[in-house]
C-alpha cells in the first residue's frame, strides 16, 4: 500500500510516540533522551530497540558516538538499549567519532577521535582511555602541518602504532574545473601510521602524488561537503578518504568515497598496487557495484585471492547507484582480475539508504554488526543475513559515524550515585542507584542512618536493573548510602551519604509516592 506524504508523516509520528512510551517504561526515557534521578546531569540519547532475538545476539556492548544530539560524545549501551556509560564531557565538549576498544600496553582500552567538526571532516587527535575511564595517551599526526581527521583511528600492532587520516587544504590549479579567476584550493587526502609512544611518523601517504583529481565523481560545489575550491576553508574535497587498514605484509587498504574506489597501497614506496571500483578499476566487478563507500577492511589474503569487507552507501544524497545501502563481503581474484560479491547484508524491514557514514564489523561468533551512518541505526545479523538486533536513536537529527559490538570490563574511579525520595517524613523511601560506566555490578545494598557519625544499617538489597535501579523501603529513611555488589557478593564501592528529599507542602500535591515531576515556570 502506498501512503501519501501526509499519511507517511502521521505514521512516523505515531511510531515515534509508541517507541517513546515503550522506553519510558523500560529505562526512564523521555524522547529523545534518557533521564535519571541519580544522575540529573545526564541526558543520554535514547536507543530504541525494535528487534532483539536474544538467543542469537552475540555477547558484548554497543559502542556509539552520537552527534547532533543533546549531549554528544562516546556512549556504551547493552543489547536491550540500556545505557552503560555516558561519556558526555569526556571529550571536553569536542565531537567524538570512531569510538571502540583497542589493545594498548597489553590490555583493553577505549579509543576514539576527538576534535572540531567541519564540513565533511574534522580536525583533532586520538584519545586512549583505560578501564577506569581516565585518559592515558593522546595520538597526533605530524606536527606543524594539520590535525588528524575524524575518519580513522585504527590502533594496530598491539597498540604500538595507529593509522590516522588527514585532510590537507593545498593550493592547486583547478582551471580544468572552471576556477580560472585565481589559484584554486583542493583537499589532499592523506593518512599516516604513527607510533603511539614516540609519536614518530612511520608512514606518510598523500593522495595528489598518486590519484589525479579527474578520477573523482564529485565536482567542486556540487554537494554539501564537496567544497567550492575557492578558499582554504572551502577547498574541493576530490577524494574523501574515510578508512585505512593494514595487512600482515604491511600494505594498506584505503577507501576513498569521492572516487568510489578502494586502493591497495604498497608499504614500500606508497605506490598503488591495485584499485577496486571507480574509473580505473584493476578488476572487473562481476554482477555487483558499489559507490560512495565506507569502511574497507582486509578479511583474508593468499597468493591469488584477497577478501575484503566494505559498507556500500550507494548514495551521497545527490546521486544513487542503488535503492539501499549494503554491507559487502568481496573476493578479489588477483590472477583473473575479477571481483565477486560473496555476501551482502541489508537493513531489516526493507533496507536503509545511508547517504553518509556507516561501517561493517565481523564478530567472533560469525555474526556481523552494522552501523547505518546518517540514519543512526545499528543492526546485527547471523551469517545467513537473519537480523537478530536492530536499534535506532529516538531523535531523527542524531547521527553516528561508526558502531561496534565489543566486550568491555570497567571499574570507574568515580563513586556510585544515589538519590532518595519520600513523599513525606512518614512515607516509604524510594532509592535510585546508578554507577556510570561500571560493568561488574550485579546488585545494590542500601544502608541508612540517623546521622553521619552513627552506624549505618542494611535496610534492603536488590538486583541491578538497567542503568538506574529503583528500590523502595517500607519506612522513612533520613540518611542513606548505596553499595555496589559484584556477582560473587564482593562489595565494589559505595556512594557518598545523601539526605532523603521530601517535597514541601506546596509541591507535595503534584508529587507521587515515588517521585516529583519536573517543575514548571511561573
Beta strands, then each sheet from edge to edge (+ up, - down):
strand 1: 29-30
strand 2: 33-34
strand 3: 44-45
strand 4: 47-52
strand 5: 61-64
strand 6: 66-67
strand 7: 75-77
strand 8: 83-86
strand 9: 95-104
strand 10: 107-117
strand 11: 122-129
strand 12: 135-139
strand 13: 153-156
strand 14: 161-172
strand 15: 184-195
strand 16: 201-206
strand 17: 236-237
strand 18: 241-246
strand 19: 252-256
strand 20: 261-265
strand 21: 272-276
strand 22: 284-286
strand 23: 294-301
strand 24: 305-312
strand 25: 326-333
strand 26: 338-345
strand 27: 359-362
strand 28: 368-371
strand 29: 377-381
strand 30: 387-393
strand 31: 399-400
strand 32: 404-406
strand 33: 417-422
strand 34: 429-434
strand 35: 443-449
strand 36: 457-463
strand 37: 468-473
strand 38: 479-485
strand 39: 491-494
strand 40: 498-499
strand 41: 501-502
sheet 1: 1+ 2- 3+
sheet 2: 4+ 30- 29+ 28- 27+
sheet 3: 8+ 7- 5+ 32-
sheet 4: 6+ 31-
sheet 5: 9+ 10- 11+ 12-
sheet 6: 13+ 14- 15+ 16-
sheet 7: 13+ 14- 15+ 17+
sheet 8: 18+ 19- 20+ 21-
sheet 9: 22+ 26+ 25- 24+ 23-
sheet 10: 37+ 34- 33+ 41+
sheet 11: 36+ 35- 38+ 39-
sheet 12: 36+ 35- 38+ 40-
end
